[in-house]
Amino acid sequence: MKKRKVSKRSSGKKARAVAKKTTRKAARKKVSGKAAGRSLKKAPKKAARKVTKRVAAKDAKRKAPKITMKSAPKRPAPVKAAEKITGKATESGFDVKIQNMVAFTELGKPISLELLLKKVENTEWQPEQFPGLVYKITDPRASALIFSQGKIVCTGTKSLDDLNEAMRKIVDRIRKAGIPMPKTYNTKVENIVASTRIKGDINLDEIAFMLENSEYEPEQFPGLVYRISEPRVAFLLFTSGRIICAGAQNMESIHKALMKFRENLAAIGVKITPVKEV
């Protein structure tokens, strides 16, 4: 049997091919081994995370209280400044007297001020100085500012009954002068000036120094000025114990403001006692 001759060139090619295949296989095994190693390293971490999440979820369920519609906690309503005042307005203990009421009405009808000046007594009008006509009545004692667009401002009365009576007489007098007026209209109180009196150790210098929102300049005005925002009221306090209150639109606001004033004075160590207004 004849031996097959193999050239050196062909045998070299085969050897190189075999070497390449073995190298590729080894590389694949190496890569797969690294990937497997990475996956093995990550596997315990992932498992640990899952276990941690499950445990945390169970703990949260155990700790979280079951809230139903009946047991749900209610939030407390915000307390307003006016609600902090205890007692009714009439129980403030202050003897309050109204000194002046300012109110207005809108009639919605034009008013000839020239005609009123001619036909109505006790009237004054100087348009170059002030656009309103001044009309004064004696029973009840009141003054009115009448404007051509139909607005009337009434001042000087000391009770709501007197205010309504004065406004009725003013409108009736305008109607009698030949100017058509509505039969019904609304009167709105804009400001009440009232007074009361207290007894106590009243040192205006010390009060002005310790009480916020207060002003006292005795060389310009003998009274201490004190303002509160709720209700919106300004006070004048004198060493004699007299208090003037201005800015309120009803008696309830005046009494609330006085109670708050007394509480704020007590907070800085000044105790006062209301006495009867003369």
C-alpha distance (Angstrom), angle and dihedral (degrees) to the residues before:
residue distance angle dihedral
M1 . . .
K2 3.79 . .
K3 3.74 120.3 .
R4 3.81 115.9 -126.0
K5 3.71 112.9 -122.2
V6 3.82 115.4 -132.6
S7 3.73 118.1 -162.5
K8 3.73 121.2 -131.5
R9 3.83 90.7 -122.7
S10 3.81 95.5 57.0
S11 3.78 93.1 45.5
G12 3.81 90.5 51.9
K13 3.79 91.2 52.4
K14 3.80 92.4 51.9
A15 3.76 91.7 48.4
R16 3.77 91.8 52.1
A17 3.83 91.9 48.0
V18 3.79 91.3 50.9
A19 3.79 90.2 48.5
K20 3.81 91.9 51.8
K21 3.80 92.3 50.6
T22 3.77 92.4 50.5
T23 3.80 90.8 47.4
R24 3.84 91.8 51.5
K25 3.80 92.1 48.3
A26 3.77 91.2 49.7
A27 3.81 91.1 48.8
R28 3.83 91.4 50.2
K29 3.76 91.0 49.9
K30 3.79 90.4 48.8
V31 3.80 93.3 50.2
S32 3.79 93.6 45.8
G33 3.77 89.0 47.7
K34 3.81 91.6 53.7
A35 3.83 91.6 47.2
A36 3.77 90.5 49.0
G37 3.76 89.5 49.3
R38 3.78 91.8 51.5
S39 3.80 92.4 47.9
L40 3.81 89.6 48.7
K41 3.79 90.2 50.8
K42 3.84 92.2 48.3
A43 3.81 95.0 44.0
P44 3.80 97.2 72.7
K45 3.81 91.4 45.5
K46 3.82 92.1 52.2
A47 3.76 91.5 46.5
A48 3.81 90.5 48.9
R49 3.81 91.0 50.9
K50 3.80 92.1 50.9
V51 3.80 91.3 49.3
T52 3.82 91.4 47.9
K53 3.82 91.5 50.6
R54 3.81 91.9 49.6
V55 3.80 92.4 49.3
A56 3.81 92.1 47.1
A57 3.81 91.4 49.4
K58 3.83 90.9 50.6
D59 3.81 92.0 48.2
A60 3.82 90.8 48.9
K61 3.79 90.4 51.8
R62 3.80 91.4 50.0
K63 3.83 93.8 47.3
A64 3.82 98.9 40.7
P65 3.82 110.7 92.0
K66 3.76 117.7 -131.2
I67 3.81 107.1 -112.9
T68 3.77 117.8 -161.7
M69 3.78 129.1 179.3
K70 3.81 90.5 -96.6
S71 3.81 97.9 46.5
A72 3.82 97.2 39.9
P73 3.84 108.8 122.1
K74 3.78 115.8 -114.4
R75 3.78 120.3 -135.7
P76 3.80 113.9 -123.6
A77 3.78 113.7 -111.3
P78 3.80 114.6 -112.0
V79 3.78 111.4 -97.4
K80 3.80 113.8 -124.6
A81 3.78 121.9 -143.6
A82 3.81 92.3 -115.0
E83 3.83 91.8 54.4
K84 3.82 91.7 58.6
I85 3.80 90.2 69.0
T86 3.78 109.0 95.3
G87 3.78 123.6 -142.8
K88 3.76 132.0 18.6
A89 3.78 122.2 -58.3
T90 3.80 91.7 -111.6
E91 3.84 89.9 55.5
S92 3.81 95.1 63.1
G93 3.81 90.4 108.9
F94 3.82 94.0 -132.2
D95 3.79 121.2 125.8
V96 3.82 100.8 -134.9
K97 3.80 125.7 -169.4
I98 3.79 124.0 -171.4
Q99 3.80 112.4 -128.7
N100 3.80 99.7 176.8
M101 3.80 140.7 0.2
V102 3.80 125.5 -157.7
A103 3.80 117.3 -160.7
F104 3.78 138.2 158.1
T105 3.78 142.0 -162.7
E106 3.81 134.2 -160.6
L107 3.81 110.3 -141.1
G108 3.80 96.0 -177.9
K109 3.82 91.6 -139.1
P110 3.82 128.0 103.7
I111 3.82 115.2 -111.9
S112 3.82 123.5 -151.6
L113 3.80 103.9 -136.8
E114 3.84 91.7 -172.9
L115 3.80 89.2 59.1
L116 3.80 92.9 47.8
L117 3.81 91.1 49.9
K118 3.82 89.5 55.5
K119 3.82 100.4 41.8
V120 3.82 105.9 30.0
E121 3.81 123.7 72.0
N122 3.82 123.6 -135.3
T123 3.80 93.7 31.1
E124 3.80 130.1 136.2
W125 3.77 128.3 -172.5
Q126 3.79 129.1 174.3
P127 3.83 105.4 166.5
E128 3.79 93.2 -177.8
Q129 3.84 88.9 63.2
F130 3.82 104.1 28.9
P131 3.83 130.7 5.1
G132 3.81 96.0 -140.0
L133 3.81 128.5 83.4
V134 3.82 116.0 -128.7
Y135 3.80 116.5 -136.1
K136 3.82 122.3 179.5
I137 3.80 128.8 -163.5
T138 3.82 128.4 -173.4
D139 3.83 104.8 -153.5
P140 2.94 102.5 77.1
R141 3.77 96.0 11.3
A142 3.81 107.1 -117.3
S143 3.79 144.2 133.7
A144 3.79 126.7 -139.6
L145 3.78 132.4 -158.0
I146 3.80 108.1 -152.4
F147 3.80 120.8 -164.6
S148 3.78 128.1 -162.4
Q149 3.84 94.4 -121.1
G150 3.83 90.2 62.5
K151 3.80 103.8 -93.4
I152 3.82 120.9 134.8
V153 3.81 124.5 -168.5
C154 3.80 115.6 -164.9
T155 3.83 123.8 -163.0
G156 3.79 137.5 169.8
T157 3.81 103.7 52.8
K158 3.81 121.5 123.7
S159 3.79 102.0 -157.0
L160 3.78 139.3 35.0
D161 3.81 91.7 -114.4
D162 3.81 91.4 53.8
L163 3.79 90.1 46.9
N164 3.81 93.6 53.8
E165 3.80 91.3 45.1
A166 3.80 92.5 49.4
M167 3.81 92.8 48.8
R168 3.82 91.0 48.8
K169 3.80 92.0 52.0
I170 3.82 92.6 47.3
V171 3.81 93.3 52.0
D172 3.83 91.8 44.8
R173 3.80 90.7 52.2
I174 3.80 91.5 51.4
R175 3.82 89.2 50.0
K176 3.82 91.3 50.7
A177 3.80 89.0 53.7
G178 3.83 88.0 66.1
I179 3.81 99.9 -97.2
P180 3.83 114.4 125.9
M181 3.81 112.3 -121.1
P182 3.83 131.5 -176.5
K183 3.81 117.8 -103.5
T184 3.80 93.8 -134.8
Y185 3.80 129.9 39.8
N186 3.78 138.8 154.8
T187 3.80 123.3 -113.0
K188 3.82 117.4 -155.6
V189 3.80 124.4 -163.3
E190 3.79 109.8 -132.7
N191 3.80 102.8 176.4
I192 3.79 139.2 5.4
V193 3.79 121.7 -160.7
A194 3.80 111.0 -159.5
S195 3.78 137.3 167.7
T196 3.80 137.6 -149.0
R197 3.79 137.7 166.3
I198 3.81 135.4 -128.0
K199 3.81 137.2 -171.7
G200 3.79 124.2 -142.0
D201 3.78 147.5 88.2
I202 3.80 98.4 -47.9
N203 3.79 112.8 -175.6
L204 3.79 105.1 167.1
D205 3.82 93.5 -167.9
E206 3.81 92.8 56.9
I207 3.81 93.3 41.9
A208 3.80 91.9 51.0
F209 3.81 90.3 49.3
M210 3.82 95.5 50.5
L211 3.82 103.8 30.1
E212 3.80 117.8 80.6
N213 3.84 120.1 -133.0
S214 3.80 91.4 25.1
E215 3.81 130.0 124.7
Y216 3.78 129.6 -166.4
E217 3.81 125.5 175.4
P218 3.83 106.6 159.9
E219 3.82 93.9 -176.1
Q220 3.84 88.5 62.5
F221 3.83 103.7 30.0
P222 3.83 130.4 4.9
G223 3.81 95.7 -138.7
L224 3.79 133.1 78.3
V225 3.82 113.8 -122.5
Y226 3.80 116.2 -143.3
R227 3.82 126.1 177.1
I228 3.79 132.4 -167.0
S229 3.79 126.2 -171.1
E230 3.82 102.0 -148.4
P231 2.97 106.3 73.5
R232 3.81 94.0 14.6
V233 3.80 101.3 -120.4
A234 3.82 137.6 141.3
F235 3.83 124.3 -148.4
L236 3.78 133.0 -157.7
L237 3.81 111.4 -156.4
F238 3.82 121.0 -168.0
T239 3.81 131.0 -167.6
S240 3.82 88.8 -115.0
G241 3.80 88.5 66.8
R242 3.77 96.3 -107.7
I243 3.80 118.2 138.9
I244 3.80 125.1 -162.6
C245 3.80 115.8 -161.3
A246 3.81 122.2 -163.0
G247 3.79 137.1 171.0
A248 3.81 102.3 45.7
Q249 3.79 121.7 122.3
N250 3.81 98.4 -155.0
M251 3.79 140.3 20.7
E252 3.79 93.8 -106.9
S253 3.82 90.7 61.9
I254 3.81 90.4 49.6
H255 3.81 93.1 54.0
K256 3.82 92.2 45.2
A257 3.79 90.5 50.5
L258 3.82 92.1 49.4
M259 3.79 91.7 50.3
K260 3.79 90.3 50.7
F261 3.81 90.6 47.9
R262 3.81 90.7 53.3
E263 3.83 91.4 48.2
N264 3.81 91.7 50.8
L265 3.81 91.7 49.0
A266 3.81 90.5 49.5
A267 3.82 89.2 51.4
I268 3.83 89.8 62.1
G269 3.81 93.0 44.2
V270 3.82 100.0 -96.7
K271 3.80 112.3 128.9
I272 3.80 118.6 -165.7
T273 3.78 134.3 -175.9
P274 3.83 121.8 -151.4
V275 3.80 114.4 -126.5
K276 3.78 133.1 -173.1
E277 3.80 114.8 -73.9
V278 3.81 111.9 -122.1
